[in-house]
Amino acid sequence: MEIVLSERDKMQSGAPYDPGCPELVAIRKRAQGLMRDYNQTIMGDPQRAEILQSLLGSWNGAVIRAPFHVDYGMNIHFGPGCFANFNLVVLDVCPVHIGARTQIGPNVQILTADHPRDAASRAKAVEWGRPITIGADVWIGGGAIILPGVTVGDGAIIAAGAVVTRDVPAGATVMGNPARQQKRKES
């Protein structure tokens, strides 16, 4: 017997899927409503915690400054003690795991979504994604972009404006476009 996966299951597994299917449209619409509500609050508003618990897969008390933008929200998992500055964008068609105590600067983009490279395939409106894992105690500088499928090791530093196209080892510092590891200077 052949198992038929839903478009949601395909999406979350990284397989090609139809983003226009009714189930995914409904989930995005729900996320948009929760983002609208969250982005209308200010620090200290008691409803912030309730909204983030409803929106995210795992919140764990992360401090997230509004505005905050997601595709689905349910695929985002923050560890304890995380901080995200203004205007974090997370396209979470696949799981995004952000480790404990990770600090995220303003205008950072974490993008699991991917699209066909040739125009004919793009015209079919099919897409896919690859999960992103960010370790504990990572610092991500303002304006950095983390692309689909990247893993960032514990204690790494992503410099401001870096475009991260490949995995970053634990403790490494990367910068530039595409981001490249910087050698440590001897002291």
SEFI-890216 format. One record per residue: residue number from 0; residue in three letters; x, y, z of N, C-alpha, C, CB in turn. Coordinates in pm, whole numbers, plus 50000, padded with zeros to 5 digits. Glycine has a CB too. Layout:
residues N
  nr rest   npx   npy   npz  capx  capy  capz   cpx   cpy   cpz  cbpx  cbpy  cbpz
 NUM  Ala     X     Y     Z     X     Y     Z     X     Y     Z     X     Y     Z
...
end
This chain:
residues 187
  nr rest   npx   npy   npz  capx  capy  capz   cpx   cpy   cpz  cbpx  cbpy  cbpz
   0  Met 50083 49883 50000 50000 50000 50000 50088 50124 50000 49905 49999 50121
   1  Glu 50063 50216 49911 50141 50338 49897 50094 50442 49999 50131 50395 49754
   2  Ile 50188 50502 50069 50156 50607 50165 50155 50740 50091 50260 50610 50284
   3  Val 50046 50813 50104 50032 50943 50040 50055 51050 50146 49892 50960 49972
   4  Leu 50156 51133 50125 50187 51240 50219 50105 51364 50187 50338 51272 50216
   5  Ser 50065 51434 50290 49999 51563 50270 50102 51665 50224 49928 51611 50401
   6  Glu 50057 51776 50170 50149 51882 50129 50226 51935 50251 50073 51998 50059
   7  Arg 50161 51939 50365 50229 51982 50489 50341 51885 50525 50127 51991 50606
   8  Asp 50314 51754 50518 50417 51654 50546 50533 51666 50448 50358 51512 50542
   9  Lys 50501 51684 50321 50605 51701 50219 50690 51823 50252 50543 51715 50077
  10  Met 50624 51935 50283 50694 52059 50314 50792 52040 50430 50594 52170 50347
  11  Gln 50742 51984 50539 50824 51972 50658 50938 51872 50642 50738 51933 50775
  12  Ser 50924 51779 50547 51030 51681 50524 51133 51727 50422 50970 51550 50478
  13  Gly 51108 51841 50358 51201 51891 50258 51172 51846 50116 51338 51851 50294
  14  Ala 51061 51775 50097 51023 51731 49963 50951 51845 49889 50931 51604 49971
  15  Pro 50951 51843 49756 50874 51943 49682 50726 51938 49723 50888 51921 49529
  16  Tyr 50665 52056 49737 50526 52064 49781 50458 52183 49714 50518 52076 49935
  17  Asp 50327 52185 49724 50245 52293 49668 50210 52390 49780 50116 52236 49600
  18  Pro 50270 52511 49784 50241 52605 49892 50100 52663 49886 50340 52717 49888
  19  Gly 50030 52641 49774 49895 52693 49760 49785 52598 49806 49871 52728 49620
  20  Cys 49824 52483 49863 49720 52390 49909 49644 52454 50024 49783 52252 49954
  21  Pro 49514 52424 50037 49431 52490 50139 49482 52478 50282 49292 52435 50132
  22  Glu 49535 52361 50320 49584 52345 50456 49698 52442 50486 49631 52200 50479
  23  Leu 49795 52453 50395 49909 52543 50418 49866 52689 50413 50018 52517 50314
  24  Val 49774 52723 50326 49722 52861 50321 49657 52896 50454 49620 52879 50205
  25  Ala 49579 52803 50510 49512 52828 50639 49613 52845 50753 49416 52712 50672
  26  Ile 49718 52765 50753 49820 52776 50858 49893 52910 50847 49921 52657 50850
  27  Arg 49926 52951 50724 49992 53081 50705 49900 53195 50747 50035 53100 50557
  28  Lys 49773 53184 50716 49677 53288 50754 49670 53300 50906 49537 53259 50696
  29  Arg 49667 53186 50975 49666 53188 51122 49792 53256 51175 49656 53044 51178
  30  Ala 49908 53219 51117 50035 53279 51159 50035 53430 51133 50153 53213 51085
  31  Gln 49979 53473 51021 49973 53616 50991 49890 53691 51095 49914 53638 50852
  32  Gly 49780 53632 51137 49698 53695 51240 49772 53707 51373 49570 53618 51260
  33  Leu 49842 53599 51411 49920 53603 51536 50035 53703 51526 49975 53463 51569
  34  Met 50102 53710 51409 50209 53810 51392 50154 53951 51402 50280 53790 51255
  35  Arg 50039 53975 51337 49977 54108 51344 49951 54144 51490 49844 54112 51263
  36  Asp 49893 54049 51565 49864 54076 51706 49993 54102 51785 49787 53959 51769
  37  Tyr 50094 54019 51764 50220 54034 51837 50287 54167 51803 50314 53917 51805
  38  Asn 50290 54200 51675 50360 54320 51631 50290 54449 51673 50376 54318 51482
  39  Gln 50169 54439 51727 50098 54555 51781 50125 54574 51930 49949 54539 51757
  40  Thr 50200 54483 51991 50229 54493 52134 50359 54567 52157 50234 54355 52198
  41  Ile 50382 54602 52283 50510 54659 52325 50564 54575 52440 50495 54809 52368
  42  Met 50693 54594 52469 50756 54519 52578 50672 54534 52705 50902 54568 52602
  43  Gly 50653 54423 52775 50578 54424 52900 50430 54391 52885 50591 54556 52963
  44  Asp 50377 54391 52762 50237 54354 52743 50220 54207 52780 50192 54380 52596
  45  Pro 50125 54176 52867 50110 54038 52914 50068 53939 52805 50010 54035 53025
  46  Gln 50002 53984 52699 49957 53891 52595 50070 53843 52505 49852 53957 52511
  47  Arg 50188 53903 52513 50300 53861 52427 50333 53714 52445 50424 53946 52457
  48  Ala 50343 53669 52568 50378 53529 52596 50274 53435 52537 50391 53505 52748
  49  Glu 50148 53465 52555 50041 53381 52502 50048 53373 52349 49903 53434 52546
  50  Ile 50072 53485 52285 50079 53487 52138 50197 53402 52090 50092 53632 52085
  51  Leu 50315 53420 52151 50433 53344 52107 50416 53195 52134 50559 53396 52177
  52  Gln 50353 53160 52244 50327 53018 52272 50234 52958 52167 50266 53000 52412
  53  Ser 50139 53036 52119 50046 52988 52016 50112 52983 51878 49924 53078 52010
  54  Leu 50203 53076 51851 50263 53088 51719 50377 52989 51696 50314 53228 51699
  55  Leu 50464 52973 51796 50590 52900 51776 50579 52753 51816 50700 52967 51855
  56  Gly 50665 52672 51755 50676 52531 51794 50726 52518 51936 50768 52455 51699
  57  Ser 50830 52594 51972 50885 52600 52109 50932 52743 52133 51004 52498 52128
  58  Trp 50881 52804 52238 50916 52943 52267 51022 52952 52376 50791 53022 52309
  59  Asn 51004 52884 52487 51100 52881 52599 51137 53019 52652 51225 52810 52556
  60  Gly 51045 53114 52643 51069 53247 52701 51161 53337 52622 51124 53231 52834
  61  Ala 51190 53305 52497 51278 53390 52416 51225 53532 52411 51292 53333 52273
  62  Val 51315 53630 52419 51279 53770 52404 51288 53802 52256 51373 53866 52490
  63  Ile 51175 53838 52196 51168 53865 52053 51107 54004 52035 51084 53756 51977
  64  Arg 51187 54098 51987 51139 54233 51966 51058 54242 51838 51256 54332 51962
  65  Ala 50945 54310 51848 50861 54332 51730 50922 54443 51644 50715 54370 51772
  66  Pro 50906 54434 51512 50827 54334 51441 50904 54203 51422 50784 54390 51307
  67  Phe 50824 54098 51410 50873 53961 51394 50789 53898 51284 50863 53878 51530
  68  His 50854 53831 51187 50784 53779 51071 50820 53632 51048 50816 53862 50946
  69  Val 50717 53549 51021 50736 53407 50996 50646 53364 50881 50707 53322 51124
  70  Asp 50673 53245 50826 50579 53184 50733 50470 53110 50809 50653 53088 50637
  71  Tyr 50511 53017 50895 50418 52928 50965 50430 52939 51117 50443 52785 50923
  72  Gly 50549 52964 51168 50571 52974 51312 50586 52841 51381 50459 53049 51375
  73  Met 50504 52745 51346 50500 52615 51414 50629 52536 51400 50386 52534 51361
  74  Asn 50712 52570 51302 50837 52498 51277 50958 52565 51343 50862 52486 51128
  75  Ile 50935 52669 51423 51043 52744 51486 51053 52702 51633 51020 52898 51475
  76  His 51175 52668 51675 51200 52619 51810 51315 52697 51873 51230 52467 51810
  77  Phe 51283 52782 51971 51384 52858 52045 51421 52781 52171 51332 53000 52080
  78  Gly 51551 52776 52202 51596 52726 52329 51583 52835 52435 51742 52676 52320
  79  Pro 51605 52801 52561 51594 52899 52670 51699 53009 52657 51608 52830 52805
  80  Gly 51661 53129 52699 51755 53241 52709 51789 53307 52577 51878 53194 52772
  81  Cys 51714 53284 52472 51743 53346 52341 51692 53489 52337 51679 53263 52227
  82  Phe 51756 53568 52252 51716 53707 52227 51718 53732 52078 51808 53807 52302
  83  Ala 51612 53793 52025 51605 53832 51885 51567 53979 51877 51504 53744 51805
  84  Asn 51650 54058 51810 51626 54200 51798 51521 54228 51690 51757 54275 51767
  85  Phe 51495 54355 51665 51390 54399 51574 51400 54336 51435 51393 54549 51562
  86  Asn 51285 54302 51380 51270 54264 51240 51334 54131 51202 51327 54371 51154
  87  Leu 51324 54033 51289 51368 53897 51255 51268 53838 51157 51382 53807 51382
  88  Val 51318 53780 51047 51236 53711 50947 51280 53565 50946 51249 53777 50804
  89  Val 51184 53474 50970 51213 53330 50967 51113 53265 50871 51203 53266 51112
  90  Leu 51164 53220 50756 51081 53145 50662 51096 52998 50700 51122 53171 50511
  91  Asp 50997 52949 50772 51007 52819 50838 50922 52712 50770 50965 52831 50983
  92  Val 50950 52685 50644 50881 52574 50578 50933 52440 50629 50897 52583 50424
  93  Cys 51053 52439 50681 51115 52324 50747 51154 52368 50888 51241 52270 50666
  94  Pro 51187 52274 50974 51222 52310 51112 51342 52405 51122 51250 52186 51191
  95  Val 51330 52498 51215 51439 52588 51253 51459 52571 51403 51407 52740 51215
  96  His 51578 52525 51441 51611 52506 51583 51718 52608 51619 51660 52360 51612
  97  Ile 51689 52689 51721 51780 52793 51768 51818 52759 51911 51715 52937 51758
  98  Gly 51947 52735 51933 51996 52687 52062 51989 52789 52173 52134 52641 52048
  99  Ala 52002 52740 52294 51995 52821 52416 52093 52938 52411 52024 52734 52539
 100  Arg 52046 53051 52460 52126 53172 52479 52178 53232 52348 52243 53143 52569
 101  Thr 52124 53193 52236 52165 53253 52109 52110 53394 52101 52116 53168 51988
 102  Gln 52193 53485 52050 52159 53626 52036 52151 53660 51887 52263 53717 52109
 103  Ile 52041 53724 51845 52018 53754 51704 52000 53904 51689 51893 53677 51650
 104  Gly 52084 53966 51605 52078 54110 51581 51957 54150 51497 52205 54156 51513
 105  Pro 51941 54282 51474 51827 54330 51396 51839 54292 51249 51814 54481 51410
 106  Asn 51724 54279 51185 51713 54256 51040 51778 54126 50993 51775 54371 50967
 107  Val 51781 54025 51078 51836 53895 51040 51728 53815 50967 51888 53817 51165
 108  Gln 51771 53738 50866 51682 53649 50792 51731 53506 50805 51672 53691 50644
 109  Ile 51642 53417 50845 51670 53273 50856 51573 53206 50759 51654 53219 51006
 110  Leu 51626 53151 50649 51543 53113 50535 51556 52965 50503 51580 53195 50413
 111  Thr 51456 52885 50540 51459 52743 50504 51401 52718 50365 51383 52661 50607
 112  Ala 51322 52811 50314 51252 52794 50185 51349 52802 50068 51142 52899 50170
 113  Asp 51323 52718 49968 51405 52717 49846 51314 52699 49726 51514 52605 49851
 114  His 51364 52734 49609 51284 52733 49486 51366 52676 49371 51234 52875 49452
 115  Pro 51297 52627 49266 51368 52576 49149 51456 52684 49086 51269 52521 49046
 116  Arg 51565 52640 49027 51657 52735 48962 51615 52772 48820 51797 52676 48960
 117  Asp 51541 52685 48753 51502 52717 48615 51359 52773 48614 51513 52591 48523
 118  Ala 51335 52866 48520 51208 52938 48514 51089 52846 48490 51213 53042 48405
 119  Ala 51103 52745 48407 50990 52655 48377 50943 52583 48503 51029 52553 48270
 120  Ser 51036 52539 48585 50999 52473 48710 50939 52571 48809 51121 52404 48772
 121  Arg 50993 52693 48816 50937 52795 48906 50793 52828 48868 51023 52922 48903
 122  Ala 50763 52825 48739 50628 52857 48691 50525 52757 48742 50626 52861 48540
 123  Lys 50568 52639 48782 50476 52537 48836 50442 52562 48982 50538 52398 48821
 124  Ala 50502 52665 49043 50473 52706 49182 50499 52596 49284 50329 52751 49193
 125  Val 50601 52516 49258 50643 52414 49355 50767 52467 49425 50670 52275 49286
 126  Glu 50777 52440 49554 50896 52479 49629 50930 52368 49727 50875 52613 49704
 127  Trp 51037 52386 49799 51081 52291 49901 51167 52367 50000 51159 52170 49839
 128  Gly 51214 52300 50100 51300 52365 50198 51398 52266 50257 51217 52429 50306
 129  Arg 51489 52321 50335 51585 52240 50410 51597 52302 50549 51726 52232 50338
 130  Pro 51600 52220 50653 51602 52272 50791 51730 52350 50822 51588 52157 50890
 131  Ile 51719 52436 50921 51832 52514 50971 51845 52485 51120 51814 52668 50944
 132  Thr 51969 52458 51164 51997 52437 51305 52105 52535 51348 52041 52290 51333
 133  Ile 52075 52610 51452 52168 52707 51509 52196 52661 51652 52110 52855 51504
 134  Gly 52323 52643 51685 52361 52590 51815 52338 52688 51929 52505 52551 51812
 135  Ala 52384 52649 52045 52375 52731 52166 52484 52837 52166 52386 52644 52293
 136  Asp 52456 52949 52231 52554 53056 52254 52611 53114 52125 52667 53005 52339
 137  Val 52530 53120 52021 52569 53177 51893 52533 53325 51893 52500 53103 51773
 138  Trp 52616 53407 51828 52584 53548 51805 52568 53566 51654 52695 53644 51863
 139  Ile 52452 53622 51613 52425 53650 51472 52410 53800 51459 52297 53574 51421
 140  Gly 52503 53864 51389 52504 54009 51375 52394 54060 51285 52636 54054 51321
 141  Gly 52364 54189 51299 52258 54254 51225 52269 54234 51074 52256 54400 51256
 142  Gly 52156 54209 51011 52149 54198 50866 52204 54069 50809 52222 54309 50806
 143  Ala 52243 53974 50892 52293 53846 50842 52179 53766 50780 52362 53765 50955
 144  Ile 52214 53682 50684 52118 53594 50617 52171 53451 50626 52095 53636 50468
 145  Ile 52087 53361 50675 52124 53220 50685 52035 53144 50588 52109 53165 50834
 146  Leu 52098 53075 50493 52026 53010 50384 51988 52865 50416 52111 53012 50258
 147  Pro 51900 52805 50335 51847 52672 50363 51955 52566 50386 51758 52628 50251
 148  Gly 51930 52479 50484 52014 52363 50507 52137 52387 50592 52056 52309 50380
 149  Val 52158 52508 50641 52279 52542 50715 52267 52497 50860 52305 52694 50709
 150  Thr 52379 52448 50915 52394 52421 51057 52504 52511 51110 52426 52269 51084
 151  Val 52476 52581 51219 52572 52670 51284 52607 52607 51419 52515 52817 51300
 152  Gly 52734 52580 51441 52778 52515 51564 52773 52605 51686 52917 52463 51547
 153  Asp 52776 52543 51803 52774 52615 51930 52885 52719 51936 52788 52517 52048
 154  Gly 52851 52835 51992 52950 52938 52017 53002 53010 51894 53063 52879 52087
 155  Ala 52945 52986 51778 52990 53053 51655 52945 53199 51653 52936 52980 51530
 156  Ile 53012 53277 51570 52976 53417 51548 52953 53436 51398 53088 53514 51601
 157  Ile 52836 53491 51364 52803 53526 51227 52811 53679 51222 52659 53472 51183
 158  Ala 52905 53733 51148 52925 53878 51144 52807 53948 51080 53054 53912 51068
 159  Ala 52790 54075 51114 52684 54156 51055 52695 54153 50904 52690 54302 51107
 160  Gly 52581 54134 50838 52576 54136 50693 52623 54010 50624 52654 54247 50644
 161  Ala 52666 53909 50699 52715 53785 50638 52601 53711 50570 52781 53695 50744
 162  Val 52633 53645 50459 52538 53557 50391 52592 53416 50407 52519 53596 50237
 163  Val 52527 53337 50493 52577 53206 50531 52517 53102 50437 52542 53174 50679
 164  Thr 52603 53044 50353 52559 52949 50251 52598 52806 50284 52617 52988 50117
 165  Arg 52684 52789 50386 52728 52654 50423 52745 52645 50574 52861 52617 50352
 166  Asp 52762 52524 50624 52772 52502 50768 52887 52581 50830 52791 52354 50797
 167  Val 52865 52620 50956 52965 52696 51032 53006 52610 51152 52907 52837 51080
 168  Pro 53136 52578 51164 53180 52494 51276 53161 52564 51412 53327 52457 51259
 169  Ala 53152 52485 51516 53143 52538 51652 53262 52631 51678 53139 52423 51756
 170  Gly 53234 52745 51740 53338 52839 51779 53395 52923 51666 53448 52765 51842
 171  Ala 53354 52902 51543 53408 52976 51429 53343 53114 51419 53387 52897 51299
 172  Thr 53415 53206 51354 53362 53336 51316 53359 53341 51164 53447 53454 51377
 173  Val 53243 53375 51108 53231 53388 50963 53182 53527 50928 53136 53281 50905
 174  Met 53227 53575 50810 53184 53707 50762 53191 53710 50612 53270 53820 50823
 175  Gly 53120 53806 50554 53125 53828 50410 53011 53763 50335 53254 53779 50357
 176  Asn 53019 53778 50202 52918 53723 50111 52988 53660 49992 52818 53833 50065
 177  Pro 52990 53525 49987 52939 53433 50087 53028 53433 50211 52928 53290 50029
 178  Ala 52969 53396 50324 53043 53399 50450 53158 53299 50447 52949 53368 50568
 179  Arg 53272 53345 50493 53392 53262 50502 53445 53269 50644 53501 53308 50399
 180  Gln 53503 53156 50688 53558 53149 50823 53682 53235 50833 53589 53004 50862
 181  Gln 53691 53308 50942 53807 53393 50970 53904 53317 51058 53764 53526 51038
 182  Lys 54032 53329 51026 54135 53263 51108 54155 53341 51236 54269 53250 51030
 183  Arg 54179 53266 51342 54204 53331 51471 54346 53387 51473 54184 53231 51588
 184  Lys 54357 53506 51529 54488 53568 51543 54555 53516 51669 54477 53722 51546
 185  Glu 54682 53488 51657 54760 53443 51773 54778 53562 51868 54901 53383 51730
 186  Ser 54766 53537 51999 54784 53649 52094 54918 53646 52159 54678 53647 52200
end
